[in-house]
Amino acid sequence: MIGVVADIIKVDKKYETAIETALGGNIQNIVTEDEATAKKMISFLKENRLGRATFLPLTSVSAKSNPKNENCLDEIGVIGLANKLVKCESKYDEVAAYLLGRVLVVDTIDHAIALAKKNHYSLHIVTLEGEYLSPGGSMTGGAFKNTSNLLARNREIEELEVSVAKLESSISEQRNRLEDIKTAQSLLAEDIEANKAEIQEQFILQNTAKINVNRATEQKNESENSKIEKTEFN
């Protein structure tokens, strides 16, 4: 079992509402590697009375194209086929085409209605705001509940994970910087202590030199005074 459809496709934010509308309940269909896996899962659901689910085996899902859709791609307001607006691994392309390949994404409901009329209400059309026009003429629309957009939630989770990773990296950098500052402070403190010791040593040498100078001066003065006294005595 690979996962639900919502987990294997990605879509730009501007197309999220349209794609989720186009998928409808299929967004929670379960993609499996093969039919054998799907069969086992169906048996498991039955045996445990866990409800029903739709499975999309990669070995059996096959998309059918609609020539009318290709002919409508150049019509006013048409953005493209829904399956071409999603991103997924290449091995899921057929699943995306199976679910979305017959749905045209149009910019506004006015362009959607005009396109539907022109093609005698034979197309699946969805607008960027989530209005859905089905073959036969029915239209679906209205406000979405904030909790309904699975594709948006997946994108937001990815964006938040990236944000968290960036913040963690920033915190790590700040911690490293703090350690560098602490190391620099420690080295600076050592330098200060070394400088204090050097200053003290130089101060002692200075005092010693002053004492020696004073002593030499005194001896010089005493010698000169002695000479003067001898001269006067003679």
Phi, psi and chi 1 to 4 in degrees:
 res  aa     phi    psi   chi1   chi2   chi3   chi4
   1 MET       -  126.4 -171.7  170.8   68.5      -
   2 ILE   -89.3  -47.4  -64.2  170.7      -      -
   3 GLY   150.7 -180.0      -      -      -      -
   4 VAL   -81.9  161.3  -62.7      -      -      -
   5 VAL   -56.8  -40.3  170.9      -      -      -
   6 ALA   -58.9  -24.0      -      -      -      -
   7 ASP   -91.4  -13.6  -67.9  -27.2      -      -
   8 ILE  -105.5   -7.5   67.6  170.0      -      -
   9 ILE  -118.8  150.9   65.6  171.4      -      -
  10 LYS  -129.8  152.6  -64.0 -179.2 -179.7  179.2
  11 VAL  -149.9  147.1   60.6      -      -      -
  12 ASP   -62.3  150.4  -68.6  -19.5      -      -
  13 LYS   -54.5  -39.2 -175.2  176.3 -179.3  179.0
  14 LYS   -67.0  -17.7   59.7 -176.3  175.4 -179.5
  15 TYR  -106.3   -0.6  -58.7  132.8      -      -
  16 GLU   -57.5  -49.0  -76.5  174.4   -9.2      -
  17 THR   -63.4  -43.4  -59.7      -      -      -
  18 ALA   -62.5  -46.1      -      -      -      -
  19 ILE   -68.2  -41.2  -62.9  -57.3      -      -
  20 GLU   -65.5  -36.0 -178.6  138.1   -4.5      -
  21 THR   -65.3  -43.9  -59.6      -      -      -
  22 ALA   -62.8  -36.5      -      -      -      -
  23 LEU   -74.8  -37.9  -73.7  170.7      -      -
  24 GLY    57.9 -135.8      -      -      -      -
  25 GLY   -67.8  -17.1      -      -      -      -
  26 ASN   -65.7  -14.5  -66.8  -32.4      -      -
  27 ILE   -62.9  -21.5 -162.6  169.1      -      -
  28 GLN  -107.2   13.1  -63.7 -165.4   59.0      -
  29 ASN   -62.6  150.2  -74.0   -0.9      -      -
  30 ILE  -103.1  125.2  -59.3  169.9      -      -
  31 VAL   -90.9  130.6 -179.5      -      -      -
  32 THR  -123.3  160.6   62.5      -      -      -
  33 GLU   -66.1  -36.9  -70.7  -73.9   -4.0      -
  34 ASP  -154.6  176.1   50.2   39.9      -      -
  35 GLU   -68.5  -30.7  -66.1  157.4  -80.4      -
  36 ALA   -63.4  -40.9      -      -      -      -
  37 THR   -64.9  -43.5  -57.6      -      -      -
  38 ALA   -60.9  -41.3      -      -      -      -
  39 LYS   -61.7  -43.7  179.8 -179.0  175.8 -178.7
  40 LYS   -62.0  -41.2  -71.1  179.2 -177.9  178.4
  41 MET   -67.8  -37.7  -66.9  -55.5  -59.1      -
  42 ILE   -64.5  -42.4  -70.1  172.2      -      -
  43 SER   -62.0  -40.5  -64.0      -      -      -
  44 PHE   -62.3  -43.3  176.8   80.0      -      -
  45 LEU   -63.6  -41.4  -67.6  174.6      -      -
  46 LYS   -66.2  -47.2  -72.7  171.5   65.5  176.7
  47 GLU   -64.2  -34.2  -69.7  170.7    4.5      -
  48 ASN  -101.3    7.2  -66.4  -83.1      -      -
  49 ARG    47.6   51.9  -61.3 -177.3  179.3  -84.3
  50 LEU  -101.6   15.2  -65.8  175.4      -      -
  51 GLY    95.3 -163.1      -      -      -      -
  52 ARG  -120.1  156.8  -62.0  169.2   64.2   84.9
  53 ALA  -152.6  154.6      -      -      -      -
  54 THR  -103.6  130.7  -61.3      -      -      -
  55 PHE  -112.3  144.9  -64.3   89.6      -      -
  56 LEU  -122.4   89.6  -56.8  173.4      -      -
  57 PRO   -70.3  133.1  -16.4   31.6      -      -
  58 LEU   -64.3  -24.3  -65.2 -179.1      -      -
  59 THR   -81.3  -11.7   52.8      -      -      -
  60 SER  -126.9  -20.5   63.0      -      -      -
  61 VAL   -67.6  128.6  169.6      -      -      -
  62 SER  -138.2  131.7  176.8      -      -      -
  63 ALA   -89.5  146.1      -      -      -      -
  64 LYS  -115.4  126.9  -65.1 -179.0 -179.8  179.7
  65 SER   -84.6  156.3   61.0      -      -      -
  66 ASN  -120.4  110.4 -176.3  -10.5      -      -
  67 PRO   -54.5  -30.9  -25.1   35.4      -      -
  68 LYS   -61.4  -37.7  -74.4 -173.0  176.8 -179.0
  69 ASN   -62.4  -44.0  -72.1  -21.1      -      -
  70 GLU   -60.4  -38.0  -59.9  -67.2  -24.2      -
  71 ASN   -71.9  -16.4  -63.5  -27.7      -      -
  72 CYS   -96.4   -3.8  -68.3      -      -      -
  73 LEU   -63.7  -22.4  -67.5  177.9      -      -
  74 ASP   -97.2    3.6  -66.4  -33.2      -      -
  75 GLU   -71.7  157.0  -65.7  -73.5  -11.1      -
  76 ILE   -60.7  130.0  -63.2  174.4      -      -
  77 GLY    87.7  -11.9      -      -      -      -
  78 VAL   -76.7  125.4  175.1      -      -      -
  79 ILE   -91.2  -37.8  -63.2  171.8      -      -
  80 GLY   156.0  178.8      -      -      -      -
  81 LEU   -74.7  141.1  -71.1  170.0      -      -
  82 ALA   -58.2  -38.2      -      -      -      -
  83 ASN   -69.0  -19.8   65.8  -54.2      -      -
  84 LYS   -84.4   -8.3  -61.0  -61.7 -176.9 -179.3
  85 LEU  -100.8    1.2  -59.2  178.6      -      -
  86 VAL  -110.4  161.8  -58.0      -      -      -
  87 LYS  -120.0  137.1  -56.5  169.1 -173.5  175.8
  88 CYS  -161.5  168.7   61.6      -      -      -
  89 GLU   -64.2  149.3  -67.1 -177.4   34.2      -
  90 SER   -56.7  -31.2   57.9      -      -      -
  91 LYS   -69.4  -12.3   66.3  178.5 -179.2  178.8
  92 TYR  -102.9    5.8  -56.9  133.3      -      -
  93 ASP   -58.0  -40.1  -75.2  -15.5      -      -
  94 GLU   -67.5  -36.2 -162.0   67.8   19.0      -
  95 VAL   -64.2  -45.6  171.2      -      -      -
  96 ALA   -61.1  -41.8      -      -      -      -
  97 ALA   -67.6  -37.5      -      -      -      -
  98 TYR   -62.7  -41.2  170.7   76.8      -      -
  99 LEU   -85.4  -31.5  -63.6  172.5      -      -
 100 LEU  -125.5   -6.4  -60.6  167.4      -      -
 101 GLY   -65.7  -17.7      -      -      -      -
 102 ARG  -104.8   10.5  -69.6  180.0  -67.0  174.6
 103 VAL  -109.4  126.2 -178.3      -      -      -
 104 LEU   -93.4  133.0  -73.4  164.9      -      -
 105 VAL   -98.6  125.4  179.0      -      -      -
 106 VAL  -122.5  151.5  178.7      -      -      -
 107 ASP   -69.2  -45.3   54.7    0.9      -      -
 108 THR  -131.0  162.8   66.4      -      -      -
 109 ILE   -68.5  -31.7 -169.8  169.6      -      -
 110 ASP   -63.4  -44.9  -69.7  -29.3      -      -
 111 HIS   -66.8  -33.8  -73.0  149.6      -      -
 112 ALA   -65.4  -44.8      -      -      -      -
 113 ILE   -63.5  -43.9  -68.4  172.3      -      -
 114 ALA   -61.7  -41.0      -      -      -      -
 115 LEU   -67.2  -41.1 -177.1   64.1      -      -
 116 ALA   -62.3  -45.2      -      -      -      -
 117 LYS   -61.3  -44.5  -74.4 -177.6  177.9  179.0
 118 LYS   -61.3  -30.2 -175.8  174.5 -179.1  178.8
 119 ASN  -106.4   21.6  -71.4  -87.6      -      -
 120 HIS    57.5   39.0  -51.4  -69.2      -      -
 121 TYR    53.7   47.9  -57.5  100.1      -      -
 122 SER  -113.7    5.3   60.2      -      -      -
 123 LEU  -113.5  156.5  -55.8  174.5      -      -
 124 HIS   -94.6  118.2  -67.2  -89.1      -      -
 125 ILE  -130.4  136.8  -54.5  171.9      -      -
 126 VAL  -131.2  143.1   65.4      -      -      -
 127 THR   -99.9  167.5   70.3      -      -      -
 128 LEU   -62.9  -25.6  -67.7  179.1      -      -
 129 GLU   -92.3    1.7  -68.1 -170.3   -6.4      -
 130 GLY    99.1    7.6      -      -      -      -
 131 GLU   -73.9  141.5  -69.2   89.6    9.6      -
 132 TYR  -125.3  126.7 -167.3   89.5      -      -
 133 LEU  -111.9  118.5  -76.6   70.7      -      -
 134 SER   -98.7  157.7  -58.3      -      -      -
 135 PRO   -57.7  136.6  -25.5   35.8      -      -
 136 GLY   104.5  -16.6      -      -      -      -
 137 GLY   109.5   -6.9      -      -      -      -
 138 SER   -71.4  149.6   66.8      -      -      -
 139 MET  -129.7  138.3  -62.4  172.0   59.8      -
 140 THR  -125.8  136.9  -56.0      -      -      -
 141 GLY  -170.4 -179.2      -      -      -      -
 142 GLY   133.6 -167.5      -      -      -      -
 143 ALA   -86.6  146.6      -      -      -      -
 144 PHE   -94.6  145.8  -78.2   92.2      -      -
 145 LYS   -75.2  145.3  -67.2 -178.5  179.1  179.5
 146 ASN   -61.5  -23.9  -67.3  -27.0      -      -
 147 THR   -90.6   -1.6   58.3      -      -      -
 148 SER   -86.3  -20.9   66.3      -      -      -
 149 ASN   -85.0   91.4 -160.6  -27.2      -      -
 150 LEU   -67.5  -38.3  -64.8  176.1      -      -
 151 LEU   -63.5  -40.8  -63.5  177.8      -      -
 152 ALA   -65.1  -40.1      -      -      -      -
 153 ARG   -64.4  -41.1  -73.6 -146.3  -62.7  -87.3
 154 ASN   -62.1  -43.0  -72.5  -16.5      -      -
 155 ARG   -64.2  -44.0  173.2 -177.5   53.6   78.1
 156 GLU   -62.9  -38.2  -71.3  168.3   -1.2      -
 157 ILE   -62.0  -44.6  -71.7  170.9      -      -
 158 GLU   -63.4  -42.9  -69.7 -179.0   -1.3      -
 159 GLU   -63.7  -40.0  -69.2  175.1   -9.2      -
 160 LEU   -68.1  -36.9  -71.9  171.3      -      -
 161 GLU   -63.9  -40.5  -73.4  175.1  -15.3      -
 162 VAL   -64.4  -42.5  170.8      -      -      -
 163 SER   -61.9  -43.6  178.5      -      -      -
 164 VAL   -62.5  -42.7  167.5      -      -      -
 165 ALA   -61.1  -41.4      -      -      -      -
 166 LYS   -65.6  -41.2  -71.9 -178.8  178.7  178.5
 167 LEU   -65.9  -40.8  -71.1  171.8      -      -
 168 GLU   -62.4  -40.3  -72.2  177.7  -15.5      -
 169 SER   -64.3  -41.9  176.4      -      -      -
 170 SER   -63.6  -42.4  177.5      -      -      -
 171 ILE   -62.0  -43.0  -70.3  171.3      -      -
 172 SER   -61.7  -42.7  178.1      -      -      -
 173 GLU   -63.3  -41.8  -70.7  176.5    2.0      -
 174 GLN   -65.8  -38.2  -65.4  -59.8  -37.1      -
 175 ARG   -64.6  -43.5  -76.4  176.1  175.1  165.8
 176 ASN   -62.1  -40.7  -69.0  -23.9      -      -
 177 ARG   -63.7  -40.2 -174.4 -179.4  175.7 -170.1
 178 LEU   -62.6  -41.8  179.5   60.4      -      -
 179 GLU   -63.3  -39.8  -69.8  -58.5  -43.6      -
 180 ASP   -62.3  -41.4  -69.5  -18.4      -      -
 181 ILE   -65.1  -42.2  -68.8  172.2      -      -
 182 LYS   -62.3  -41.4  -73.6 -178.9  177.9  179.2
 183 THR   -63.6  -43.3  -59.7      -      -      -
 184 ALA   -63.1  -40.5      -      -      -      -
 185 GLN   -62.6  -41.4  -74.2  177.7  -30.1      -
 186 SER   -63.3  -44.9  177.5      -      -      -
 187 LEU   -64.2  -39.4  -66.5  173.5      -      -
 188 LEU   -64.1  -40.6 -178.3   59.5      -      -
 189 ALA   -62.6  -40.5      -      -      -      -
 190 GLU   -64.1  -41.2  -68.4  176.3    3.5      -
 191 ASP   -62.7  -41.0  -72.4  -17.0      -      -
 192 ILE   -62.1  -45.1  -69.7  173.2      -      -
 193 GLU   -64.1  -40.7  -69.4  -58.1  -42.5      -
 194 ALA   -63.9  -40.8      -      -      -      -
 195 ASN   -66.4  -38.6  -72.5  -27.5      -      -
 196 LYS   -60.7  -44.6  -77.1 -178.3  178.4  179.4
 197 ALA   -63.1  -41.2      -      -      -      -
 198 GLU   -64.1  -43.3  180.0   68.0   20.5      -
 199 ILE   -62.1  -43.1  -69.7  170.7      -      -
 200 GLN   -61.7  -42.3 -176.5   65.9   24.1      -
 201 GLU   -64.2  -43.4 -176.5  178.7  -12.7      -
 202 GLN   -65.7  -35.4  -66.1  -61.3  -37.2      -
 203 PHE   -63.7  -42.3 -176.7   71.9      -      -
 204 ILE   -63.8  -44.2  -67.7  171.1      -      -
 205 LEU   -61.7  -39.4  -68.9  173.3      -      -
 206 GLN   -62.7  -45.8 -177.3 -171.6   47.7      -
 207 ASN   -63.0  -41.6  -74.0  -20.1      -      -
 208 THR   -61.6  -42.8  -58.6      -      -      -
 209 ALA   -63.6  -41.7      -      -      -      -
 210 LYS   -60.5  -44.0  -76.2 -177.8  178.1 -179.9
 211 ILE   -61.2  -44.1  -69.2  171.7      -      -
 212 ASN   -63.9  -39.4  -68.6  -25.4      -      -
 213 VAL   -64.0  -46.0  167.6      -      -      -
 214 ASN   -61.7  -41.6  -69.2  -23.9      -      -
 215 ARG   -65.0  -43.5 -176.2  177.8  -61.9  166.5
 216 ALA   -64.4  -38.4      -      -      -      -
 217 THR   -64.2  -42.6  -59.2      -      -      -
 218 GLU   -63.6  -43.7  -71.2  175.8   -3.0      -
 219 GLN   -63.4  -38.1  -69.4  175.0  -12.8      -
 220 LYS   -64.3  -45.0  177.6 -176.9  177.7 -177.3
 221 ASN   -63.7  -41.7  -69.6  -23.6      -      -
 222 GLU   -62.4  -40.9  -71.0  176.5   -1.8      -
 223 SER   -64.9  -43.6  177.9      -      -      -
 224 GLU   -65.2  -41.8  -70.7  177.3   -9.9      -
 225 ASN   -62.8  -39.1  -70.7  -24.9      -      -
 226 SER   -63.3  -40.6  177.2      -      -      -
 227 LYS   -64.5  -41.1  -72.7 -179.1 -178.6 -180.0
 228 ILE   -63.3  -43.2  -67.8  171.2      -      -
 229 GLU   -64.1  -39.5  -71.8  177.2   -4.6      -
 230 LYS   -66.0  -38.9  -73.1 -178.6 -180.0 -179.8
 231 THR   -65.2  -45.3  -59.3      -      -      -
 232 GLU   -65.6  -34.8  -70.4  178.1  -10.7      -
 233 PHE   -68.5  -38.8  180.0   75.6      -      -
 234 ASN   -72.7      -  -65.9  -30.4      -      -
